[in-house]
């Protein structure tokens, strides 16, 4: 291939902590450059209140990090290569909505609300709207409405309507100024193509179907229903949308303004965005029967199936089933755990409490950096037995099965002889047991799971965790090679929007990554885990009973 025949696309991945821009060769999938930028305000801990489960991100963090990440990636390319870039696509966390004005501008960009967390993007893991989620679920049940039949049967505090309702009920000043709301993935796309007007903006099928109760049978929930929750919520409905778009759709082209800011060619194609985990599943070459697990601070489990295979079944307890949310033409399913790696980080912070009075310095940082390494080394050497400590992975609530952010974690079987590595091993096993619970729940309802592909930081950096997961699931876990799988999936959709490929399946064929490693279950250990998993389920029931007492 001669140099002039090369074409590139950019996948832009907004994670919880940072933005990544990945430049990919459309003809062979080579990842030629990557740029990473961490959100400066988020890094400082601004606008968050961990004790109250409040996690907010300023839109300026997104804009600034996007510019920095793209420029960093472009710095590795020659001028003719930059000129050969023909498309881009965004993936973001979700549901991560923000209230906006009539021009689709997040209220935090208005000087009157620049420091108000409620005017910012409400991050996916923000759980301030637990009460509002309960209101939504109760009203749907009382009115015998169908809005949740494709959402797994329960609406979550992690999703958009709960979050918007919470702001309207607790912050009237911001609520009065709000004209509509927008998901992060839709706003980034609208921003760079010059189309942020709420009524005209292209809205992601993925975000709308899994998080906003959108379905082609009824579009969004009715004005009557929304107004019963809050009059302002009903008033927003005309300023939202009825139609949604899959990510193989071209949402527009890069404006001259943003081409200049980003250093990209003007007029390149911009695809409709989607939620990061769903794009990651595409980057991992998902097909029917392959469960893709995105394993990081939390997990997201993505599965696709042919419509004929599903027929008219509604899968309960998950985070939705949406036609075209992952692969256009197939039904996409989402599940996951509200905490995974966050649990390990929490335990490290607990153990590090005694260091709080130690001055910051090289020695203190060395201890903190080595803590999980040592815990892992010693925990890995402990063989599980039927008398092992058993823990519950609900430290940040439960996403699946049956979303409930009020449930809490637990540890059982502690004695005066228990030590930190044993407890850490139990926490790792708890995250694996939670994963198994999801897999079994999906299988019991007829979803086919033949193999598991893993992506995300933990899949790359934590062999002990991955082996434990394989042992508990009693299934091989195949780790995908790409370091930026979510951005790679976005890049594939960018290639379709740019007209390089007719559909994303063809893009996967030419741009897909391969498997770099595989974890196979150890039979002897799995037998022990069969017994411990039963205890995990018993502990889960006990924890739910305790929750009901507190309620």
NUVEX-443526 format. One line per field, with one value per residue (C-alpha): x, y, z; residue in one letter. Coordinates in steps of 0.1 Angstrom, whole numbers, plus 5000, padded with zeros to 4 digits. Layout:
<rs>
px	X, ... .
py	Y, ... .
pz	Z, ... .
aa	A, ... .
</rs>
This chain:
<rs>
px	5000, 5014, 5014, 4987, 4963, 4964, 4934, 4929, 4901, 4900, 4882, 4878, 4872, 4860, 4866, 4860, 4893, 4907, 4902, 4920, 4923, 4933, 4943, 4937, 4946, 4912, 4927, 4945, 4935, 4970, 4968, 4993, 4991, 4974, 4971, 4959, 4947, 4935, 4906, 4923, 4893, 4883, 4919, 4918, 4885, 4865, 4826, 4826, 4814, 4824, 4805, 4773, 4780, 4782, 4804, 4802, 4824, 4828, 4822, 4854, 4873, 4859, 4867, 4902, 4911, 4898, 4919, 4950, 4946, 4940, 4970, 4991, 4981, 4986, 5021, 5033, 5019, 5033, 5014, 5002, 4990, 4969, 4955, 4944, 4922, 4886, 4864, 4860, 4836, 4831, 4824, 4818, 4807, 4769, 4745, 4763, 4738, 4738, 4710, 4713, 4698, 4679, 4711, 4721, 4749, 4755, 4744, 4779, 4792, 4769, 4787, 4757, 4763, 4800, 4807, 4774, 4778, 4741, 4748, 4776, 4776, 4764, 4788, 4776, 4785, 4768, 4742, 4726, 4693, 4684, 4652, 4642, 4648, 4624, 4598, 4601, 4599, 4569, 4549, 4556, 4543, 4513, 4503, 4510, 4532, 4555, 4585, 4607, 4601, 4631, 4651, 4654, 4624, 4640, 4651, 4684, 4697, 4726, 4704, 4693, 4657, 4666, 4695, 4676, 4646, 4670, 4684, 4649, 4637, 4668, 4681, 4652, 4675, 4693, 4660, 4643, 4672, 4671, 4655, 4664, 4691, 4717, 4739, 4777, 4781, 4755, 4768, 4804, 4792, 4768, 4796, 4821, 4795, 4778, 4745, 4737, 4701, 4683, 4654, 4678, 4708, 4714, 4707, 4724, 4702, 4726, 4722, 4685, 4675, 4696, 4693, 4662, 4635, 4634, 4618, 4604, 4570, 4565, 4596, 4603, 4580, 4548, 4544, 4517, 4540, 4569, 4547, 4535, 4571, 4578, 4560, 4594, 4603, 4571, 4578, 4612, 4597, 4590, 4627, 4640, 4636, 4615, 4641, 4674, 4703, 4727, 4764, 4769, 4750, 4769, 4758, 4775, 4810, 4837, 4832, 4859, 4860, 4867, 4890, 4911, 4911, 4918, 4943, 4922, 4909, 4877, 4846, 4856, 4827, 4815, 4796, 4768, 4784, 4776, 4784, 4820, 4814, 4792, 4819, 4844, 4825, 4827, 4864, 4866, 4850, 4818, 4795, 4765, 4775, 4805, 4801, 4825, 4834, 4848, 4867, 4879, 4867, 4833, 4823, 4800, 4789, 4778, 4761, 4744, 4719, 4700, 4664, 4650, 4669, 4653, 4618, 4595, 4614, 4621, 4652, 4648, 4672, 4697, 4704, 4683, 4680, 4681, 4679, 4711, 4727, 4759, 4758, 4731, 4707, 4714, 4698, 4723, 4722, 4739, 4746, 4775, 4787, 4787, 4821, 4850, 4884, 4870, 4866, 4903, 4912, 4888, 4906, 4939, 4926, 4914, 4948, 4965, 4945, 4973, 4996, 4974, 4996, 5028, 5040, 5038, 5070, 5089, 5088, 5050, 5042, 5064, 5044, 5011, 5022, 5034, 5005, 4983, 5013, 5021, 4985, 4981, 5013, 5004, 4967, 4975, 4995, 4965, 4945, 4907, 4889, 4853, 4862, 4875, 4862, 4833, 4826, 4798, 4807, 4779, 4801, 4787, 4753, 4742, 4738, 4728, 4709, 4681, 4695, 4695, 4719, 4707, 4722, 4757, 4787, 4796, 4824, 4816, 4838, 4863, 4883, 4911, 4934, 4922, 4948, 4948, 4958, 4929, 4904, 4918, 4915, 4879, 4872, 4887, 4866, 4835, 4839, 4842, 4811, 4792, 4803, 4791, 4757, 4752, 4763, 4740, 4711, 4715, 4718, 4688, 4667, 4679, 4708, 4736, 4771, 4797, 4828, 4841, 4863, 4878, 4890, 4899, 4927, 4923, 4922, 4957, 4973, 4958, 4965, 4954, 4920, 4916, 4925, 4901, 4874, 4881, 4880, 4847, 4830, 4845, 4850, 4881, 4886, 4903, 4920, 4918, 4951, 4942, 4951, 4923, 4895, 4867, 4884, 4890, 4853, 4846, 4872, 4854, 4822, 4840, 4852, 4817, 4804, 4833, 4821, 4851, 4830, 4794, 4787, 4805, 4808, 4829, 4849, 4856, 4868, 4895, 4902, 4896, 4922, 4932, 4935, 4968, 4962, 4938, 4930, 4917, 4898, 4915, 4892, 4903, 4898, 4865, 4851, 4860, 4844, 4812, 4808, 4819, 4796, 4766, 4778, 4780, 4744, 4734, 4753, 4736, 4701, 4712, 4724, 4692, 4672, 4693, 4687, 4649, 4651, 4669, 4644 .
py	5000, 5034, 5062, 5082, 5052, 5052, 5065, 5069, 5075, 5086, 5069, 5093, 5075, 5095, 5073, 5080, 5097, 5107, 5111, 5089, 5096, 5066, 5070, 5038, 5027, 5018, 4991, 4969, 4981, 4993, 5016, 5042, 5068, 5074, 5105, 5106, 5135, 5134, 5157, 5184, 5194, 5158, 5149, 5175, 5160, 5190, 5189, 5154, 5142, 5106, 5101, 5111, 5093, 5125, 5124, 5154, 5164, 5199, 5201, 5221, 5190, 5172, 5200, 5206, 5169, 5162, 5189, 5178, 5141, 5146, 5170, 5145, 5117, 5139, 5148, 5113, 5117, 5134, 5161, 5139, 5113, 5139, 5150, 5114, 5113, 5109, 5103, 5103, 5090, 5094, 5069, 5081, 5068, 5065, 5074, 5107, 5135, 5172, 5198, 5223, 5256, 5260, 5260, 5227, 5243, 5226, 5250, 5248, 5268, 5297, 5321, 5318, 5281, 5276, 5262, 5244, 5206, 5201, 5221, 5198, 5163, 5137, 5108, 5073, 5062, 5091, 5076, 5107, 5098, 5066, 5082, 5094, 5059, 5045, 5071, 5062, 5024, 5029, 5051, 5027, 4998, 5017, 5027, 4993, 5008, 4989, 5013, 4988, 4956, 4962, 4977, 4946, 4954, 4980, 5016, 5026, 5056, 5055, 5064, 5097, 5102, 5096, 5120, 5148, 5144, 5146, 5180, 5193, 5183, 5195, 5225, 5246, 5274, 5250, 5232, 5265, 5274, 5239, 5236, 5200, 5174, 5157, 5126, 5131, 5110, 5130, 5163, 5157, 5147, 5177, 5200, 5192, 5191, 5223, 5208, 5210, 5223, 5197, 5191, 5187, 5169, 5133, 5110, 5077, 5046, 5030, 5057, 5063, 5026, 5014, 5045, 5066, 5040, 5048, 5022, 5023, 5012, 5044, 5066, 5082, 5080, 5101, 5137, 5126, 5101, 5125, 5153, 5131, 5128, 5165, 5192, 5204, 5169, 5168, 5202, 5190, 5163, 5184, 5195, 5160, 5134, 5107, 5092, 5077, 5066, 5037, 5045, 5036, 5068, 5099, 5127, 5154, 5167, 5184, 5222, 5246, 5259, 5225, 5214, 5244, 5238, 5201, 5202, 5179, 5182, 5202, 5183, 5148, 5125, 5123, 5092, 5090, 5083, 5056, 5044, 5033, 4996, 4991, 5005, 4984, 4953, 4962, 4968, 4933, 4918, 4908, 4883, 4863, 4840, 4860, 4878, 4909, 4919, 4954, 4951, 4982, 5002, 4986, 4961, 4962, 4929, 4932, 4905, 4905, 4881, 4877, 4890, 4856, 4840, 4864, 4866, 4884, 4876, 4904, 4896, 4905, 4919, 4934, 4969, 4967, 4950, 4974, 4968, 4981, 4994, 4975, 4960, 4975, 4947, 4927, 4931, 4944, 4934, 4951, 4940, 4946, 4953, 4987, 4981, 4958, 4974, 5001, 4974, 4966, 5003, 5007, 4980, 4996, 5029, 5012, 4996, 5029, 5048, 5046, 5065, 5096, 5113, 5105, 5134, 5130, 5119, 5093, 5066, 5070, 5068, 5037, 5020, 5029, 5019, 4985, 4977, 4960, 4943, 4927, 4919, 4902, 4882, 4868, 4863, 4844, 4819, 4811, 4781, 4785, 4760, 4755, 4775, 4805, 4840, 4850, 4886, 4903, 4927, 4953, 4980, 5005, 4989, 4963, 4970, 4934, 4913, 4937, 4971, 4983, 5010, 5006, 4972, 4971, 4949, 4923, 4901, 4868, 4843, 4866, 4854, 4869, 4848, 4865, 4886, 4912, 4889, 4865, 4893, 4907, 4872, 4871, 4905, 4893, 4861, 4883, 4902, 4869, 4855, 4886, 4880, 4844, 4855, 4877, 4850, 4824, 4849, 4856, 4819, 4809, 4833, 4817, 4839, 4820, 4825, 4803, 4822, 4853, 4881, 4905, 4941, 4969, 4977, 4948, 4922, 4934, 4941, 4916, 4879, 4868, 4884, 4870, 4835, 4836, 4848, 4818, 4794, 4807, 4809, 4776, 4791, 4803, 4840, 4854, 4888, 4911, 4925, 4962, 4985, 5010, 4987, 5012, 5038, 5011, 5003, 5040, 5041, 5013, 5032, 5063, 5042, 5033, 5069, 5079, 5054, 5032, 5002, 4994, 4982, 4977, 4939, 4946, 4972, 4945, 4921, 4945, 4965, 4940, 4930, 4895, 4876, 4881, 4857, 4831, 4821, 4785, 4773, 4750, 4721, 4714, 4751, 4754, 4725, 4745, 4776, 4758, 4755, 4791, 4804, 4789, 4807, 4840, 4836, 4830, 4861, 4881, 4871, 4880, 4914, 4921, 4912, 4936, 4963, 4957, 4961, 4995, 5005 .
pz	5000, 4991, 5016, 4999, 5002, 5040, 5059, 5096, 5121, 5157, 5185, 5215, 5248, 5279, 5309, 5346, 5351, 5317, 5279, 5254, 5217, 5196, 5159, 5139, 5104, 5088, 5065, 5091, 5125, 5135, 5164, 5152, 5180, 5213, 5235, 5271, 5292, 5328, 5339, 5360, 5382, 5388, 5397, 5425, 5438, 5430, 5430, 5446, 5480, 5484, 5517, 5500, 5468, 5448, 5417, 5393, 5364, 5349, 5311, 5308, 5320, 5289, 5265, 5277, 5280, 5245, 5230, 5249, 5242, 5204, 5201, 5220, 5196, 5165, 5177, 5166, 5130, 5100, 5082, 5054, 5079, 5097, 5064, 5058, 5089, 5077, 5107, 5145, 5171, 5208, 5236, 5271, 5305, 5310, 5322, 5326, 5319, 5323, 5324, 5295, 5282, 5250, 5230, 5245, 5266, 5300, 5328, 5344, 5314, 5325, 5348, 5372, 5378, 5370, 5405, 5411, 5410, 5400, 5368, 5358, 5343, 5368, 5366, 5360, 5395, 5413, 5436, 5450, 5433, 5452, 5465, 5430, 5415, 5441, 5431, 5395, 5401, 5425, 5400, 5371, 5393, 5405, 5370, 5355, 5328, 5304, 5306, 5324, 5305, 5284, 5312, 5333, 5354, 5377, 5371, 5387, 5405, 5381, 5352, 5337, 5348, 5384, 5383, 5366, 5389, 5419, 5408, 5401, 5436, 5455, 5436, 5423, 5410, 5386, 5378, 5369, 5345, 5328, 5294, 5287, 5294, 5274, 5278, 5277, 5245, 5226, 5238, 5226, 5192, 5190, 5201, 5174, 5145, 5156, 5165, 5203, 5201, 5222, 5198, 5168, 5184, 5173, 5203, 5208, 5206, 5231, 5258, 5252, 5252, 5282, 5304, 5295, 5290, 5252, 5231, 5195, 5208, 5229, 5224, 5258, 5288, 5284, 5295, 5319, 5336, 5338, 5351, 5379, 5390, 5386, 5365, 5351, 5340, 5319, 5305, 5293, 5271, 5240, 5242, 5240, 5213, 5198, 5173, 5182, 5161, 5161, 5160, 5123, 5116, 5105, 5128, 5108, 5100, 5120, 5120, 5109, 5145, 5160, 5132, 5140, 5178, 5174, 5145, 5124, 5088, 5085, 5073, 5084, 5093, 5129, 5140, 5166, 5200, 5225, 5260, 5265, 5275, 5244, 5222, 5240, 5232, 5195, 5199, 5214, 5183, 5200, 5183, 5195, 5223, 5234, 5267, 5268, 5303, 5308, 5341, 5359, 5388, 5381, 5355, 5325, 5308, 5272, 5251, 5217, 5202, 5170, 5172, 5161, 5190, 5215, 5200, 5224, 5256, 5281, 5301, 5338, 5363, 5338, 5326, 5295, 5261, 5231, 5194, 5179, 5210, 5204, 5168, 5146, 5136, 5168, 5203, 5229, 5265, 5294, 5330, 5354, 5389, 5406, 5421, 5412, 5413, 5435, 5462, 5461, 5462, 5492, 5511, 5505, 5518, 5549, 5556, 5548, 5574, 5599, 5575, 5575, 5601, 5582, 5561, 5524, 5508, 5488, 5515, 5522, 5485, 5482, 5509, 5493, 5459, 5471, 5494, 5467, 5452, 5486, 5494, 5460, 5464, 5497, 5489, 5458, 5479, 5500, 5488, 5493, 5515, 5526, 5558, 5539, 5546, 5524, 5513, 5494, 5466, 5471, 5486, 5460, 5457, 5432, 5395, 5384, 5390, 5400, 5404, 5441, 5453, 5489, 5495, 5511, 5513, 5540, 5552, 5571, 5588, 5604, 5635, 5656, 5634, 5601, 5584, 5557, 5527, 5536, 5537, 5504, 5488, 5500, 5484, 5451, 5453, 5461, 5428, 5410, 5428, 5418, 5382, 5383, 5397, 5366, 5342, 5357, 5358, 5321, 5312, 5333, 5311, 5279, 5268, 5252, 5266, 5250, 5259, 5278, 5264, 5289, 5284, 5308, 5332, 5356, 5328, 5318, 5352, 5376, 5368, 5402, 5398, 5363, 5373, 5403, 5379, 5356, 5385, 5398, 5364, 5354, 5320, 5300, 5301, 5269, 5273, 5243, 5231, 5225, 5253, 5242, 5233, 5239, 5217, 5191, 5189, 5185, 5157, 5139, 5139, 5127, 5097, 5089, 5092, 5069, 5042, 5044, 5054, 5048, 5084, 5117, 5112, 5081, 5101, 5128, 5102, 5090, 5122, 5150, 5175, 5187, 5220, 5239, 5268, 5282, 5318, 5321, 5352, 5376, 5384, 5420, 5430, 5412, 5433, 5465, 5449, 5443, 5481, 5488, 5461, 5480, 5511, 5491, 5480, 5516, 5527, 5500, 5513, 5548, 5537, 5519, 5550, 5571, 5545, 5547, 5585, 5581, 5555 .
aa	X, X, X, X, X, X, X, X, X, X, X, X, X, X, X, X, X, X, X, X, X, X, X, X, X, X, X, X, X, X, X, X, X, X, X, X, X, X, X, X, X, X, X, X, X, X, X, X, X, X, X, X, X, X, X, X, X, X, X, X, X, X, X, X, X, X, X, X, X, X, X, X, X, X, X, X, X, X, X, X, X, X, X, X, X, X, X, X, X, X, X, X, X, X, X, X, X, X, X, X, X, X, X, X, X, X, X, X, X, X, X, X, X, X, X, X, X, X, X, X, X, X, X, X, X, X, X, X, X, X, X, X, X, X, X, X, X, X, X, X, X, X, X, X, X, X, X, X, X, X, X, X, X, X, X, X, X, X, X, X, X, X, X, X, X, X, X, X, X, X, X, X, X, X, X, X, X, X, X, X, X, X, X, X, X, X, X, X, X, X, X, X, X, X, X, X, X, X, X, X, X, X, X, X, X, X, X, X, X, X, X, X, X, X, X, X, X, X, X, X, X, X, X, X, X, X, X, X, X, X, X, X, X, X, X, X, X, X, X, X, X, X, X, X, X, X, X, X, X, X, X, X, X, X, X, X, X, X, X, X, X, X, X, X, X, X, X, X, X, X, X, X, X, X, X, X, X, X, X, X, X, X, X, X, X, X, X, X, X, X, X, X, X, X, X, X, X, X, X, X, X, X, X, X, X, X, X, X, X, X, X, X, X, X, X, X, X, X, X, X, X, X, X, X, X, X, X, X, X, X, X, X, X, X, X, X, X, X, X, X, X, X, X, X, X, X, X, X, X, X, X, X, X, X, X, X, X, X, X, X, X, X, X, X, X, X, X, X, X, X, X, X, X, X, X, X, X, X, X, X, X, X, X, X, X, X, X, X, X, X, X, X, X, X, X, X, X, X, X, X, X, X, X, X, X, X, X, X, X, X, X, X, X, X, X, X, X, X, X, X, X, X, X, X, X, X, X, X, X, X, X, X, X, X, X, X, X, X, X, X, X, X, X, X, X, X, X, X, X, X, X, X, X, X, X, X, X, X, X, X, X, X, X, X, X, X, X, X, X, X, X, X, X, X, X, X, X, X, X, X, X, X, X, X, X, X, X, X, X, X, X, X, X, X, X, X, X, X, X, X, X, X, X, X, X, X, X, X, X, X, X, X, X, X, X, X, X, X, X, X, X, X, X, X, X, X, X, X, X, X, X, X, X, X, X, X, X, X, X, X, X, X, X, X, X, X, X, X, X, X, X .
</rs>
